[in-house]
Amino acid sequence: MKPGTGTKRAANRTILIATTLAAMAFAVGFGAAASLTISAGNTENGAGVSHTTNAIGYLSEAIVGVGIQPAALPTTVSTTMGTPTVLPAAGTTYSLNTPTAGDVIHFWRFTEATSAPVSTEVEMQFTVTTSTTTVVTAYVETQATAPGTAQTFTFSYDLGAATTTITLNSVLEISQQCPSVGTCP
């Protein structure tokens, strides 16, 4: 055996093994990528006019997201003008439609500031678009005494069972302060 021949043979074997492993990794990655399906939705067209607005300073949107409905089901918020759900002194969660434990929900979380005017009705309109569009108009009333600390309130919309396919296209929330209880526009 010539000197250095064993080293060259070992180096060639290492390159062959490394090339084979790289080819196998590429094939596995390509196979995994081929199993994913991404499809384009329908073409969308937008139109309209943007109007500037002023946010309700004492009831600001803190976060919006998707989650799972907890086992302790929230109370359904009032959808009747003039009989609003009075916000409690401590933050809580309200449902915009019939809640079911374990379902997928979309939620909006608001912070009520200590500067909130007392006994003021607020109309909140929530629009959820899945395969259909649903609009829920909810009515809440601030406390009779201003809260001592900022409070967090969550409003959730039950999208359906987590075991089904749910397509959430868009959500929208618009709030307006009413001049007095029962006189929302």
Long-range contacts (C-beta under 8 A, 24 or more apart in sequence): 56-122, 56-175, 56-176, 56-177, 57-113, 57-115, 58-112, 58-113, 58-115, 58-116, 58-117, 58-142, 59-110, 59-111, 59-112, 59-113, 59-116, 59-122, 59-175, 60-110, 60-111, 60-113, 61-108, 61-109, 61-110, 61-173, 62-109, 62-110, 62-111, 62-152, 63-108, 63-109, 64-106, 64-107, 64-108, 64-109, 64-171, 64-173, 65-106, 65-107, 65-109, 66-104, 66-105, 66-106, 66-107, 66-159, 66-168, 67-104, 67-105, 67-107, 67-156, 68-102, 68-103, 68-104, 68-105, 68-162, 69-99, 69-100, 69-101, 69-102, 69-103, 69-104, 69-105, 69-156, 69-158, 70-101, 71-101, 71-102, 73-99, 73-100, 73-101, 74-99, 74-154, 74-156, 77-138, 77-139, 77-140, 77-155, 78-138, 78-139, 78-140, 79-136, 79-137, 79-138, 79-139, 80-139, 81-121, 81-123, 81-139, 81-182, 81-184, 82-121, 82-139, 82-181, 82-182, 83-139, 84-121, 84-122, 84-139, 84-140, 84-141, 84-181, 85-138, 85-139, 85-140, 85-141, 86-140, 86-141, 86-142, 86-143, 86-144, 87-112, 87-140, 87-141, 87-142, 87-143, 87-151, 87-153, 88-143, 89-143, 89-145, 89-147, 89-151, 90-151, 91-151, 91-152, 91-153, 91-154, 92-153, 92-154, 93-153, 93-154, 93-155, 93-156, 94-138, 94-140, 94-153, 94-154, 94-155, 94-156, 95-155, 95-156, 95-157, 95-158, 96-126, 96-136, 96-138, 96-155, 96-156, 96-157, 96-158, 97-134, 97-136, 97-157, 97-158, 98-158, 99-156, 99-158, 100-158, 100-161, 102-161, 102-162, 103-158, 103-159, 103-160, 103-161, 103-162, 104-158, 104-159, 104-160, 104-161, 104-162, 104-166, 105-156, 105-157, 105-158, 105-159, 106-156, 106-157, 106-159, 106-168, 106-171, 107-154, 107-155, 107-156, 107-157, 108-154, 108-155, 108-156, 108-171, 108-173, 109-152, 109-153, 109-154, 109-155, 110-152, 110-153, 110-154, 110-155, 111-150, 111-151, 111-152, 111-153, 112-142, 112-147, 112-150, 112-151, 112-152, 112-153, 113-150, 114-146, 114-147, 114-148, 114-149, 114-150, 115-146, 116-142, 116-143, 116-146, 116-147, 117-142, 117-146, 118-142, 118-143, 118-144, 118-145, 118-146, 119-143, 119-144, 119-181, 120-177, 120-178, 120-181, 121-177, 121-178, 121-180, 121-181, 121-182, 121-183, 121-184, 122-175, 122-176, 122-177, 122-178, 123-175, 123-176, 123-178, 123-184, 123-185, 124-155, 124-173, 124-174, 124-175, 125-172, 125-173, 125-174, 125-175, 126-155, 126-157, 126-171, 126-172, 126-173, 127-170, 127-171, 127-172, 127-173, 128-157, 128-159, 128-168, 128-170, 128-171, 129-168, 129-169, 129-170, 129-171, 130-159, 130-166, 130-167, 130-168, 130-169, 131-167, 139-184, 141-181
